[in-house]
Amino acid sequence: MLLPLMLAPLLPHPGCEVRPGPEFLTRSYLFYANRLFKAYQFYYWDPSCRDPSYSLVIKGKLRLRQASWITRGATEADYHLHKVGIVFHSQKAMREVASWINQTSGEGCSGFLPPGRTWAPGALYELLSAKTERDCTAALGFAMHELSLVRVEKHYQPLLQPQQSGRRLVEELYLGDIHTEWVERLHYRPTGYQRPMQSAVHHVHPCPACGIIYRADEHHPPILPVRAQLPMQLSGSWVSTHCEVRPAVLFLTRYFIFHGNNHTWEGYYYHYSDPLCKQPTFTIYASGHYTQGIPSSKVRGGTELAFKVTQARVTPMDQVTVMMLNSSEPGSCGLTSSWSHSLPADTTLAALLCLSQCSTGLRFGTCQLWPRVAAHLVQQPQALPGNRHSHSPCTE
């Protein structure tokens, strides 16, 4: 169910997030009735979020504007940052961040922290101040443009205990996606979402990380519980848990089948025109094989694989898509006027790309999609098809 946008008091993210970079972090945002907000972002050295590096405390004001004309179901918002402070949790973190700022920021930030400055546990340093017009956040790839696109959703979770009946309310906040490139983050305006944040009052159960995160502050970063490192075994069937919203206005659900015995795979991408995934537009099926994974040198705990597509087909699911495909340049999207509603057609990757060019507002970077899907999936195997990362593999 989509809700009128009324932001809950406190919304922690329910786990350790992995952003391109890589960056490992947890978040907790507090919204006040007078439109002010206070946000915590806790950064870590490790993908389990147990070894804190530094914490940001962000204060500002948020003004909700209007329903988005680009991303259906979303609300556009304006925000203004008042202050951003940083607390370092080790001498190493202080030295590293100071070097970034001193090397890449403007004159007002060149002496942010003098070389050789001794780490003072708990000390808060000001990165941004609207009053003094100082902003030293760019060196961290920091921006809060995620607040410019928001959506609140609620649903009901069945109670887990056999002796219990009924359902539990769950409220989730979707914020705009984060660009994969640090430089682009400073200017990027989101059209998709990150994985949702959970209401501190109405969240999914069980959620051992939720309480730890929303009780934390910049001086006491959350240390998440130890989780067993599972071996990377890419096999079985995996499905989306909800309607996914990707950058460039893609609404879809996904279904993957991995055959570990012979390293082959199948994938179904069900595309829709609405944020509830009720109105199908086209389906893409692809299959092929993949290499045996090797440990990632960039993302600790991740596995890198190479995927190859050997077969692909497209099934248009509405008349608008049929018309666009049939009106494309001869030879670019299959045989001229050969497309029919609900009938699959074998095609090439070039024709899949043509589909994106024909479809209003859709981008489907097929030449890059499949290997990036693989990397996206295996980094967090417990939630493969969910929108764990803030970006779409189709956008770069």
Secondary structure by P-SEA (a helix, b strand, c coil): ccccccccccccccccccccccccccbbbbbcccccbbbbbbbbcccccccccbbbbbbbbbbbbcccccccccccbbbbbcbbbbbbccaaaaaaaaaaaaccccccccccccccccccccbbbbcccccccccccccccccccccccbbbbbbbbcccccccbbbbbbbbbbbbbbbccccccccccccccccbbbbcccccccccaaaaaaacccccccccccccccccccccbbbbcccccccccccbbbbbbbbcccccbbbbbbbbcccccccccbbbbbbbcccccccccccccbbbbbbbbcbbbbbbccaaaaaaaaacccccccccccccccbbbbbcaaaaaaaaaacccccccccccaaaaaaacccccccccccccccccccc
